[in-house]
Amino acid sequence: MPVIKDAVCSLCGSLCDDITVTVENNKITKIENACILGHSKFVGMLQHDRIETPMVRKDGELVPVSYEEAIEEAAKILANSRRTLSYGWCSTSCEAVSGAIQLAEETGSIIDSTANVCHGPSALAAQEKGSPSATLGEIKNRADVIIFWGCNPVHAHPRHMVRYSSFSKGLFTEKGRKGKKMIVVDVRKTDTAKLADTYVEIEQGSDLLLVTALRSIVNGHADVIPETIAGVPKAEVLELAETLKNAKFVCIFFGMGVTQSRSKYKNGDAMSSLISDLNQYTKAVMIGMRGHYNVTGFGQVATWETGFPMAIDFARGYPYYNPGETGANDLLVREEPDAAIIAAADAGAHFPQKAVRHLARIPVIQIDPYANPTTEIADVVIPSAVVGIEAEGTAYRMDAISLRMKKLIDTKFKTDEEIVKDLTAKVRELKRGA
């Protein structure tokens, strides 16, 4: 009975790498150290709504076919398309992402990631002001003031606080939770906020106001702050600023409550400036609480291969990037794409109605281990192996540290990397034939 230690959990951006997995007769029988979400990934989701065979839509119905036939049909769609959208790629390996970028270049497509509708504004903020960051290991060992701003790790990243932040014990934080101050800034009292030493409840969409007020105080201009800012009394804001200035090491973990609220990337821009201001007095960093386990990896691979982190258009024969124009939703709402690949994501469930309606009108290729709403509008469905369980590969943690995911069991399914390589080869073959 093989016992595999230090497996990486491919669920969220924490990428916990201390999982122990017991395998018997090619089945996972025991999981140790995983949270409830990770446990469901390793055990439950292998049976949950799996797409058992490739399928092609014929006469309005999806019918089972071979991998070869599905890839050929998908390649025909891509070869005949003049404006293909390739979207997703954040719950798969960096190797698959690299192959997807190559396929997009080959077909003159636009490739975009799920970051466009979650932490994409963080990338724009980093391009404007930088992103003063650190590894989660450094946070564990050094940070004595932890802020969770617009995020709820108790539910979204259950082991984050235990492994890396509030409750973890490190080289210079040997007291663990007792030696750390935990602050939560949010619009409602979440389960994470209930654990905080200080909870700051702000008005919806007022993050930029509070960050700007903190910057004013840190830079010696407390006199310009009104009696209430972002729904928070001035006295509380002054106290928060003093806590940050007097800390030994501050880390602000920010989530979609920051990136997808009013002001979007300007929130991250201002927060980066706040971190720079605090570094006049102490050590301060910021880290985005990334959701999909390899959404950071997509940005890394795309940036080193094309120069841009997302929303990359190859129609000109070279990478072109203009968020707001070349983002997946922007294109679909304008009804530009005449074909789409949705891989390791579920646009059918999460995109706005107008975007999904256009997807339903065009040929859609789905690459995914699981059936989801996108399956209902797909014309070609290609099932893939689950990376980190049925396939190995590289992923980047939320702090941009790369980790190697292990293959734990054998499978009949092709990997995303293999599927993309086969698709690229078939598209080239069709182009030569034409």
N, C-alpha and C positions, 0 to 999 in steps of 0.2 A: 504494500500500500504506500505509494509515493507521497511524501509530504514536501510541498514546495514552500520555501520560506522567502520572505522579502519580495513577495509579488506586489505589483503596483495595481491599485484599484483605479480602473478607468471609468470613473463616474463623474466626479466634479473636478474643479481646478486645484483642489488640494493634493490630488494624486498621491494619496497615502501609500508609502512604499514599504510598509511593515506587515503586510497581510500574509498569514500562513494558510495555505490551502491544502486540504487532503483530497487526493484523487483516487478513486477505486473503480476499476473497469471503465475507464474513460469518462467517469462522472464525478463531479465535485460533490463530496459527501460532507465536508466540514470546512467552515470558515472561521478563522480567529482574527481578532483585532479590528474587523471591519465594522463600520456603523450600520444602522438599519438600512440605509439606502444602498451602501456598498454590498451588504449581504444580499439584498434583493437582486443586485446586478449579477453577482457571482452565481447565485443559485436559481432564483425565481425567473429572471428575465431570459435565461437560455431557453426556457419553455414558453415564455409569454409572447403570444402573437408573432411567432417567427414566420417569416416568409419561407416556405419549405422548398420552393422551386422557382426558377426564372419563369416569368410570364410575359405574354404579349397580348395586347388587346385586339381581338378579332370579332367583327360584327358586334361591337359594343361590349364584349365580355372579355375579361382576362382569362387566357387559357395557358396551361403549363406548356413550356417548351424547354429545350436544352439551353445550356449556357451559350453554346456556339450560335444558336439561332437568335437568342435575345441580344447578344453582342452585335450580331450582324444587323439586326433591325435597328438597334440604337445607333450604330455607325452610319446607317443610311439616313437616319434623321439628322445627324450632325453634319454629314457631307452635303445634304440638300439645304441646310439652314443657312441663312444669311446673317442672322443676329441671334446667336445662342446665349442664353444665360446659364452659367454654372454656379450653383449656390449651395452653401452648407460647409461640409468638409471639416467640421470642428469636433466631431466625435469619431475621429479616425486617426491614423498615424501620420507623422510628418512625411514618411515615405509616400503615402497615398496622396497627400497634399501636393508634394513635388510633382508627382505624376499628373495630377489634375491640372496643375498650372501648365505643364507641358502640353496636355491635351487642349487646353484653352488657347494656347499660343498657336497650336497646329490648326485649329478650327476658326481662329479669329474671334473667339468668344469673349464675353465678360465673365470674370470669376469673382465671386464675392463670398464672404463668410457670414456666419451668424452674428459676428461682432457688429455688423452694420445696424442691427436692431437691439444691441445690448451695450457693449463697452466700446463700440466704434468711436464715440466722442472722446474717449480717453486717448485714443491714438491721435486724434486731431489736436487735443490739448498738449500731448507730448511733443508734437511737431512744432507747436507754437512756443511752449515754455519749457519743454523738457519734462522728465519724470524722475525726480530724485527718489530712488528706490533702494532696496536691500533684499537679501535673501530671507526666506522664512526662518532659516537657521539663525541668522543674525538677530531677527526679532525675538525668537525664543530665548537667546542668550543674553540680550541686552535691554530690550524695551521695558520701561517701567510705567509708561502711560500708553494705553491702547485705546484708539477711538474706532468704533464701528459706525460709519456714516452712510445712511441709506442702504443698509444691508442687514440681513437676518441670518447669521451663520448657524444658529441653533437648528434651523430647518434646512438651509441651503448647503451648508458645509459643516455637518455635525461634529467632526473631529478636529476642526480647525483650532478652536480655542484650547483644546486639550493638548494638541501636538505642537502648535506653533505660537500661540498668543497668550490669552488671558490666564489660563490655568497651567501652562507649561512651566517646567523648572529648567533653568539653563545655567551656564557658567557663571554669569553675574546676576542671575535671577533665581537663586537657589530656594527662596521662600515661596516661589510659585505665585499663586493668586494673592496671597497675603502681602506680597511685596509689590504688587502692581495696582495701578488705578485704571479701571475700565470705564470708558465713557461711551454712551450711545447717543447719536444724533439721528432723529427720525421724525416722521410725521405722525406716527402712532406708537403706542407702547407695545412693541413686539415681545416675543419670548426672550430674545436677546437683551432687550432693554430691561426686562425684569431682573436680569442678573447683574446689571451695571451698578457701579458706585454712584455715577452721575448720569441722569437721563435728561437730555435737552430735547424738548418737543418743539418743532418748528412748524410754521405754516407751510402748506403745500406749495412747492415751487419757489421757495425763498432761500434755497441753499446758498446762492450767490451773495445774497444780502448778508447772511451770517458770516461767510468766509471773508467778505470784504470788511465787515466790522471787526473781525478778529485781526485782520491785517492792520487796520487802522490803530487798534490798541497796541499791538506788538511793536508798531513803529512810532509809538508815542503820541498818538492823536486821538486819545479816548474822548476828548472834549467834543468831537464832532459826532459822536454816536448819540442817537435819540434815546429817549427813555425806554422805548420798546423797539426791538429790531427782529424781524422775521418771526414775530410773535413771542419773542423771548425778552424778559426784563433785562435792562442794561446791566444790573448788578450781576446777573448770572453769566452774561457774556464776558464781563470783566474778570470774574472768577475763573472762567474757562481759559481765558487768555493767560492768566497768571499761572494756572496749572501747567499749561503747555510750555511756557517760558522757563519754569522752574524744574521741569522734568530732566532726567538724565538722557533719556532716549524716547522719542515720540514716534509712534507709527499710526498713520491714519489709513485704515482699511475702508475703501469706499465701494459702494455697489451701484446697482441700477437706479436706486433712489436718487443718486447724484447724476449719473450719466444720461438718464432718460427723463429727468424733470425739466422744468423751464430753465432756459439758458444753456442746456445741453453741454457742449464742449467747453463753454466759457466757465462752467463750474469747475471742471478739471484744470483749466488754465489758471483760475484764481487759486485753487487749492495748491497747485504747484508753486505759485508765487508765495503762498502762505508758508509752505515748507521751506522755501529759500529764506524768508524773513525769520522763521524760527531758528534756522541754522546760524543766525547771528548770536544766539544765546545758548543753544543746546544742539543736540543731534536729532534730526527729524527726517522721516521718510514717508512715502505713500505707496500703497499697493492696491491695485484693483482686485476685487473679489470675483474672479472669473468663474463663469458657470460651467460650460462644456469643458470636459477634461483637457481638450487640446485646442481650445480657441486661441490660447496664447501661442501655441505651436504654428497655427495657420499664419498668424501675423509675423512670426519669426521667419518661417520658410518663404512666405510671399515677399517679405522685405529684402531678404538676401538674394532672392532670385529675380525680382522685378524692380526693387526700389520702393515698393509701396505695400502697405499692410492689408489692404482690402479693396473692393470696388475697382478692380483692374480691368481695363478694356484693351483687348488686343486687336480690335478691328482695323487699326491703322498699320498693323504689322509690328508695332512696338508697344510697350506698356503705357497706357494713359490713365490718369487717376484724377477724379474730380467728384468726391463725395457730394451727394445731392443731385448729381447727374448720372453717375455710373453705378450707384447703389442698386441692389436687387429690387427693392420696392419702388424706387424712382422709375426704373425701367418698366416694370410691370404696370404701374399706374398710368404711364404714358403709352402703354401697349406696344412697346418696341420689340421685345423678343418674339421670334417666330418658332422657337424651340427652347427647351430647358432641361438641364440635369439638376436634380435635387438629390444630394448625397449626404448621408449622415446628418440629416436635419429634417424638419417637418414644416415646410412652408404652408402646406394646406391647413394646418392647425393654427399657425401663429402670424400669418400675414393678414393685412387688412382685406376686407371683402372684395374691393375692386381689383387688387392684385391677384387674389385667388381666382376670381372670375376669368381674368385673362389667362392664367395658367391652365384653366379648364378648357380653354378654346384652342390651345396650341399643343403640339406633341411634347409629352413630358417623359423623361427617363428617370426612374428612381433607382438609386443604389442604397440599400439599407438592410440591416438584419431583420428589422421588425416592420410589420404592417402598421400603418398609421393613416390619418386623413389624406396625406399626399398619395397614398396607394390608390385611393378611389378615383383620382383624376389622371393617374399615370397611364401611359400607353405601352411602356416597356418597364418591367420590374425585374431588377437583378439583385437577388439576395446575396449578402456578404457575411463573412465571418466576423465575430465580435473581437475587436482588438483588445489585447490584454487578457483574453480568456482562450479564444480559439486561434489567435494569431499574435505574433510578436510585432513590436514596432516602437518608435520613439515618440514621446509626447513631452510638452513643456508645461511645467507647473505654473501657477499664477504668478510666481516671482521670476519667471523666465529661466528656470533651471531645467535642463533636459533630463529625462529619466527613460530608461529602457523597460518597456512592458514585456512580460514573458508570455509565451504560449503555454497554457496549462493543460489543454485537452485537444485531441484531434477532432477534425470536423470534415463534413462533405462540402462545405461552402468555400468558394473562392474568397481570397482576401480583397479588400478595396484596391490595394496596390496592383494585384494581378488583373483585376477587372479593368482598371484604368489603362494598364499597359496593353491589354488585349484590344480595348476600344481604340486606342491611339494607332496601333498597328493596323486594325481593320479600316479605320478612316483613311490612313495613308494608302492602303491597298485600293480602296474605292476611288480615291483621287487619281491614282496612277491609271486605273482602268478608264476613268472618264477622259 
